[in-house]
Amino acid sequence: MANEGEKLEHEAEDLKGKAKEGLGKVSGDEETVGEGQREQGEAKLDKAGDKVSDAADRVKGFVKGSDDKS
């Protein structure tokens, strides 16, 4: 299971990317816009990994729980 610290880190990375993208748009700096978008993409992948990890843990718990009833 993804721990809460990792989840918060991924959310912060996403917000940082959004801020960087916005700053780049306001300043007309396309490189900064791209960096912000890249950071958001990385955060999105990390968040997806968190969800997969959480789902796998729930499945493991369910399977383990059904083994106990046998």
FENNOR-V721714 format. One record per residue. N is the residue number from 1. RES is the residue in one small letter. NEAR is the number of other C-alpha atoms within 10 Angstrom. Layout:
# FENNOR-V721714
n = <N N>
res = <RES RES>
near = <NEAR NEAR>
This chain:
# FENNOR-V721714
n = <1 2 3 4 5 6 7 8 9 10 11 12 13 14 15 16 17 18 19 20 21 22 23 24 25 26 27 28 29 30 31 32 33 34 35 36 37 38 39 40 41 42 43 44 45 46 47 48 49 50 51 52 53 54 55 56 57 58 59 60 61 62 63 64 65 66 67 68 69 70>
res = <m a n e g e k l e h e a e d l k g k a k e g l g k v s g d e e t v g e g q r e q g e a k l d k a g d k v s d a a d r v k g f v k g s d d k s>
near = <13 14 10 10 9 13 17 12 14 21 17 14 20 23 16 17 24 19 17 20 24 17 16 18 15 11 11 11 13 14 12 19 21 16 16 24 20 16 20 24 15 16 22 16 13 19 20 12 15 19 15 14 15 15 13 13 14 13 12 12 12 11 11 11 11 10 9 7 6 5>
